[in-house]
Amino acid sequence: MRGFEVAKGYTQHSVSLPERGTMRSAGYDFAILKTLTLKPGEIALAETGIKAFMQDDEVLKLYPRSSLPRKYGVTIPNNVGIIDADYYGNEDNDGAIYIQLYNFRNVSCTIEAGTKIAQGIFEKFLRVPDEAPNHRVRSGGFGSTDR
């Protein structure tokens, strides 16, 4: 099974769970929870209030919506956000998904709460058959696997 839930600490907000725009859309649209202003060259984290659950051999990939650079001069700086299965329910932030945004224009921009900024696509992934077992357990939230 896979899907979306409202993360702890966000139940008092008007959080909309991601949905596909049409029957044949691959991606689930993610909206930001709070209005965000980015200065030129700034990277900021946009809150969604959403967490995602999935199988151990799946990943949720977050891509910028195609209108994001054209309308706002903003994109996702690492080109794709990776949400691992074990990010769900982590001790730091319950798996709340944040989306990095980078303003590449020379003027500030404001993105209003409720604006759809990214699309998430669930994918299966393969493992190397003879890899050594890794028994580390995620111990934190955003960016925690590089500790």
For each residue, the residues with C-beta under 8 A, 3 or more apart:
1: 53 54 55
2: 52 53 54 55 58 122
3: 52 53
4: 17 18 28 50 51 52 53
5: 17 50 51 52 53
6: 10 11 13 15 17 49 50 51
7: 10 49 50 51 93 94 95 96 97
8: 11 94 96
9: 93 94 96
10: 6 7 13 15 33 47 49 50 96
11: 6 8 15
12:
13: 6 10 33 49
14:
15: 6 10 11 33 48 49 50
16: 19 31 114
17: 4 5 6 50
18: 4 28 29 30 31 50 120
19: 16 28 29
20: 23 25 26 27 28 29
21: 25 29
22: 25
23: 20
24:
25: 20 21 22 119
26: 20 119 121
27: 20 63 119 120 121
28: 4 18 19 20 119 120 121
29: 18 19 20 21 65 116 118 119
30: 18 48 50 62 97 99 116 117 118 119 120
31: 16 18 48 113 114 115 116 117
32: 35 36 46 47 48 99 111 113 114 115 117
33: 10 13 15 46 47 48 49 113
34: 46 47 113
35: 32 110 111 112 113
36: 32 44 46 101 110 111
37: 108 109 110 111
38: 42 43 44 74 101 102 103 108 109 110 111
39: 42 103 108
40: 103 105 106 107 108
41: 102 103 104
42: 38 39 102 103
43: 38 77 100 101 102
44: 36 38 100 101
45: 98 99 100 101 142
46: 32 33 34 36 98 99 100 101 111 117
47: 10 32 33 34 96 98
48: 15 30 31 32 33 96 97 98 99
49: 6 7 10 13 15 33 96
50: 4 5 6 7 10 15 17 18 30 96 97
51: 4 5 6 7 87 88 89 94 95 96 97
52: 2 3 4 5 60 83 87 88 95 97 120
53: 1 2 3 4 5 85 88
54: 1 2 58 59 60 85 88 122
55: 1 2 58 85
56: 85
57: 85 124 125 127
58: 2 54 55 85 122 123 124 125
59: 54 82 83 84 85 122 123 125
60: 52 54 82 83 120 121 122 123
61: 80 81 82 83 120 121 122 123
62: 30 76 80 81 82 83 97 99 118 119 120
63: 27 76 79 80 81 118 119 120 121
64: 68 69 74 75 76 117 118
65: 29 68 116 117 118 119
66: 69 70
67: 70 71
68: 64 65 71 72 74 75 76 117 118
69: 64 66 72 73 74 75 104
70: 66 67
71: 67 68
72: 68 69 103 109 111
73: 69 103 104 105 107 109
74: 38 64 68 69 101 102 103 104 105 109 111 117
75: 64 68 69 79 101 102 104
76: 62 63 64 68 79 80 81 99 100 101 102 118
77: 43 100 101 102
78: 81 100
79: 63 75 76
80: 61 62 63 76
81: 61 62 63 76 78 99 100 118
82: 59 60 61 62
83: 52 59 60 61 62 87 97 120
84: 59 87 138 145
85: 53 54 55 56 57 58 59 88
86: 90 137 138
87: 51 52 83 84 90 95 138 141
88: 51 52 53 54 85 95
89: 51 94 95
90: 86 87 93 94 95 138 139 140 141 144
91: 139 140 141
92: 140 141 142 144
93: 7 9 90 96 141 142
94: 7 8 9 51 89 90
95: 7 51 52 87 88 89 90 141
96: 7 8 9 10 47 48 49 50 51 93 141
97: 7 30 48 50 51 52 62 83
98: 45 46 47 48 142
99: 30 32 45 46 48 62 76 81 117 118
100: 43 44 45 46 76 77 78 81
101: 36 38 43 44 45 46 74 75 76 77 111 117
102: 38 41 42 43 74 75 76 77
103: 38 39 40 41 42 72 73 74 108 109
104: 41 69 73 74 75
105: 40 73 74 109
106: 40
107: 40 73
108: 37 38 39 40 103
109: 37 38 72 73 74 103 105
110: 35 36 37 38
111: 32 35 36 37 38 46 72 74 101 115 117
112: 35 115
113: 31 32 33 34 35
114: 16 31 32
115: 31 32 111 112
116: 29 30 31 65 119
117: 30 31 32 46 64 65 68 74 99 101 111
118: 29 30 62 63 64 65 68 76 81 99
119: 25 26 27 28 29 30 62 63 65 116
120: 18 27 28 30 52 60 61 62 63 83
121: 26 27 28 60 61 63
122: 2 54 58 59 60 61
123: 58 59 60 61
124: 57 58
125: 57 58 59
126:
127: 57 131
128: 131
129:
130:
131: 127 128 134
132:
133:
134: 131
135:
136:
137: 86
138: 84 86 87 90 144 145
139: 90 91 144 147
140: 90 91 92 143 144 147
141: 87 90 91 92 93 95 96 144
142: 45 92 93 98
143: 140 146
144: 90 92 138 139 140 141 147
145: 84 138
146: 143
147: 139 140 144
